[in-house]
Amino acid sequence: MNKSFTIFDKYSEKENNVTKSLVDLLRHSETRLTELFIRRFLEIEELETNQVGLVKEYSLQVGTKLIDKSGIGFVLGITDEKMNNEKNRLDTFIEKDTIPDAMIRLNNITILIEAKVDNGKIGKQQLRGHVKKFANGEIIKAFIYRSWQLIYMFFDEILIEQEHNFNDLTNFLLNQFLAYSENMGLTYEKTENFIYTYFSNRPKVLASIINIHEYLSEFNDVHFNKPVTDCFGYKIVKKVVEGRNVTTNKFFSSSKYKNGTYILHLQSAVYANELQKKVDSKFNGNKKYNQDAIKEVHINMNLVENFEQIKPYVDIAYQDRKPCN
C-alpha cells in the first residue's frame, strides 16, 4: 500500500497547487511535452514548431496585460470531470478585473488558464475577462474546456508510449505528476492515496485510518469497497458467486465527511440512536451533523486519540452487520 508523497504535494490550498503542478511539469520537462500537450491534447493545430528561435514562457497568476504578441491566443478552462459540461459553466456578469491562474506560451501560441477543482465552476464571463489580458493584436480563438481527469489520462498515455524517448527528468516529472493527481483525486477512479493525502497533515488521524484498514484487511470476510470515493468503506462478503463477491451494505467508513468522520452503518435506527449517545458521552464535543442518517453513528476523527479507542466501535459495526449463520 503506497502512502508516499510527491514533489508536487504541498500543505497549501488544493486549487492553488494543482495548476502550479501542471505548469511546473511542462516548464521543467522537455519542450516536446508542451508541444504534445498543445497540439495533441488541446487539439491546437496552429502551433508552429519549425520557426527559427524557440519562444517558451510559463507563469502563474497573470495580473497584468501581456505585452508581447505571439500570434494566436486561447483561453483554457479546467475543471473536475463532473463539472466539465455546459450546464455547469456560469454566465454571470463579473465587473471586476479577472486574473488567469496561469499562462503557457510556445512559439505562436499563448494559452491563458482558468482552473477549478472539486465542485468549482468555470464562469464564461470570467473567461471573457481573461481575453483582455492578451497582448494587443492577438488573434483570439474559441474557449477550450478540459477536465483534470482527461489531463491525467493524457499524460499517462504519453508515459506508456515508447516512441517519445524522454530524458530522465521528464520521465521522473511525469511519474510524479501522475502520482500527485492520484493523491489529489484527479482521476476517474480514486486510489487509496487520495484519502491518505487528505489526512496527511494530521498524523494521529492518518495513523488510525491506516490501522483500521490493516486491521479489517485481516478479516477473510471483509470487502474493501472500490473504487474509492470520499471514504474507505467496508462491507461483509456473504457469498461468492462465479468469482464475484456478494456483499452486505457498508458496516464502517473512514470518511472525509465534515473534515473527517468515522461512520458506523448499523441496521437499527433505535440501536444507532442509543450508541450515538454513548459515543457523544465518551468523546467530549462529538456531534452528529446529519440527523437524517438515522442508522448511522458518527465519530469525529479529531477526537480519537488512537486506534485502540476506535477499535471497539469498528467491532460493534462489524458484528451488527455480520449475517447470521
GITAMO-V527564 format. One record per residue. N is the residue number from 1. RES is the residue in one small letter. SS is DSSP state (H for helix, E for strand, L for the rest). D_FIRST is the distance of its C-alpha to the first C-alpha in whole Angstrom. Layout:
# GITAMO-V527564
<<N:RES:SS:D_FIRST> <N:RES:SS:D_FIRST>>
This chain:
# GITAMO-V527564
<<1:m:L:0> <2:n:L:4> <3:k:L:6> <4:s:L:9> <5:f:L:13> <6:t:L:15> <7:i:L:19> <8:f:L:20> <9:d:L:18> <10:k:L:21> <11:y:L:22> <12:s:L:25> <13:e:L:26> <14:k:H:23> <15:e:H:26> <16:n:H:28> <17:n:H:25> <18:v:H:24> <19:t:H:27> <20:k:H:27> <21:s:H:24> <22:l:H:26> <23:v:H:29> <24:d:H:27> <25:l:H:25> <26:l:H:29> <27:r:H:31> <28:h:H:29> <29:s:L:29> <30:e:L:31> <31:t:H:34> <32:r:H:33> <33:l:H:30> <34:t:H:32> <35:e:H:35> <36:l:H:32> <37:f:H:31> <38:i:H:35> <39:r:H:36> <40:r:H:34> <41:f:H:32> <42:l:L:34> <43:e:L:37> <44:i:L:39> <45:e:L:42> <46:e:L:44> <47:l:L:42> <48:e:L:44> <49:t:L:42> <50:n:L:46> <51:q:L:47> <52:v:L:49> <53:g:L:47> <54:l:L:43> <55:v:L:43> <56:k:E:39> <57:e:E:38> <58:y:E:35> <59:s:E:36> <60:l:E:34> <61:q:E:36> <62:v:E:40> <63:g:L:42> <64:t:L:45> <65:k:L:47> <66:l:L:46> <67:i:L:49> <68:d:L:49> <69:k:L:49> <70:s:L:47> <71:g:L:48> <72:i:E:46> <73:g:E:44> <74:f:E:41> <75:v:E:39> <76:l:E:36> <77:g:E:34> <78:i:E:30> <79:t:E:29> <80:d:L:26> <81:e:H:26> <82:k:H:28> <83:m:H:30> <84:n:L:31> <85:n:L:35> <86:e:H:38> <87:k:H:38> <88:n:H:36> <89:r:E:38> <90:l:E:40> <91:d:L:44> <92:t:L:45> <93:f:L:47> <94:i:L:46> <95:e:L:49> <96:k:L:47> <97:d:L:46> <98:t:L:42> <99:i:L:40> <100:p:E:38> <101:d:E:34> <102:a:E:34> <103:m:E:36> <104:i:E:36> <105:r:E:39> <106:l:E:39> <107:n:L:43> <108:n:L:45> <109:i:E:42> <110:t:E:41> <111:i:E:38> <112:l:E:38> <113:i:E:35> <114:e:E:34> <115:a:E:31> <116:k:L:29> <117:v:L:26> <118:d:L:25> <119:n:L:28> <120:g:L:31> <121:k:L:34> <122:i:E:35> <123:g:E:39> <124:k:H:41> <125:q:H:44> <126:q:H:41> <127:l:H:41> <128:r:H:45> <129:g:H:45> <130:h:H:43> <131:v:H:45> <132:k:L:48> <133:k:L:45> <134:f:L:46> <135:a:L:49> <136:n:L:52> <137:g:L:53> <138:e:L:50> <139:i:E:49> <140:i:E:47> <141:k:L:45> <142:a:L:44> <143:f:L:40> <144:i:E:37> <145:y:E:34> <146:r:E:31> <147:s:E:27> <148:w:H:24> <149:q:H:22> <150:l:H:25> <151:i:H:25> <152:y:H:21> <153:m:H:22> <154:f:H:25> <155:f:H:23> <156:d:H:20> <157:e:H:23> <158:i:H:25> <159:l:H:22> <160:i:H:22> <161:e:L:26> <162:q:L:27> <163:e:L:31> <164:h:L:30> <165:n:L:30> <166:f:L:28> <167:n:L:28> <168:d:H:25> <169:l:H:25> <170:t:H:25> <171:n:H:23> <172:f:H:21> <173:l:H:22> <174:l:H:21> <175:n:H:17> <176:q:H:17> <177:f:H:19> <178:l:H:17> <179:a:H:13> <180:y:H:16> <181:s:H:17> <182:e:H:13> <183:n:H:13> <184:m:L:17> <185:g:L:16> <186:l:L:19> <187:t:L:18> <188:y:L:19> <189:e:L:16> <190:k:E:14> <191:t:L:10> <192:e:H:8> <193:n:H:9> <194:f:H:12> <195:i:H:12> <196:y:H:11> <197:t:H:13> <198:y:H:16> <199:f:L:16> <200:s:L:15> <201:n:L:19> <202:r:L:19> <203:p:H:17> <204:k:H:18> <205:v:H:17> <206:l:H:14> <207:a:H:14> <208:s:H:15> <209:i:H:13> <210:i:H:10> <211:n:H:12> <212:i:H:14> <213:h:H:10> <214:e:H:10> <215:y:H:14> <216:l:H:14> <217:s:H:12> <218:e:L:14> <219:f:L:17> <220:n:L:18> <221:d:L:20> <222:v:E:17> <223:h:E:16> <224:f:E:13> <225:n:L:15> <226:k:L:14> <227:p:L:15> <228:v:E:14> <229:t:L:17> <230:d:L:18> <231:c:E:16> <232:f:E:14> <233:g:E:16> <234:y:E:17> <235:k:E:19> <236:i:E:21> <237:v:E:22> <238:k:E:26> <239:k:E:26> <240:v:E:25> <241:v:E:27> <242:e:L:27> <243:g:L:24> <244:r:E:23> <245:n:E:22> <246:v:E:25> <247:t:E:23> <248:t:L:25> <249:n:L:24> <250:k:L:22> <251:f:L:22> <252:f:E:20> <253:s:E:18> <254:s:E:17> <255:s:E:18> <256:k:L:19> <257:y:H:23> <258:k:H:25> <259:n:H:23> <260:g:L:21> <261:t:E:22> <262:y:E:21> <263:i:E:23> <264:l:E:24> <265:h:E:25> <266:l:L:28> <267:q:L:31> <268:s:L:34> <269:a:H:35> <270:v:H:38> <271:y:H:35> <272:a:H:32> <273:n:H:35> <274:e:H:36> <275:l:H:33> <276:q:H:32> <277:k:H:35> <278:k:H:34> <279:v:H:31> <280:d:H:33> <281:s:H:35> <282:k:H:32> <283:f:L:30> <284:n:L:33> <285:g:L:33> <286:n:L:31> <287:k:L:32> <288:k:L:31> <289:y:L:32> <290:n:L:32> <291:q:L:35> <292:d:L:35> <293:a:L:32> <294:i:L:34> <295:k:L:31> <296:e:E:29> <297:v:E:28> <298:h:E:27> <299:i:E:25> <300:n:E:25> <301:m:H:22> <302:n:H:24> <303:l:H:26> <304:v:L:23> <305:e:L:23> <306:n:L:20> <307:f:H:19> <308:e:H:22> <309:q:H:24> <310:i:H:22> <311:k:H:21> <312:p:H:24> <313:y:H:24> <314:v:H:21> <315:d:H:23> <316:i:H:26> <317:a:H:25> <318:y:H:23> <319:q:H:27> <320:d:H:28> <321:r:H:27> <322:k:L:26> <323:p:L:29> <324:c:L:32> <325:n:L:33>>
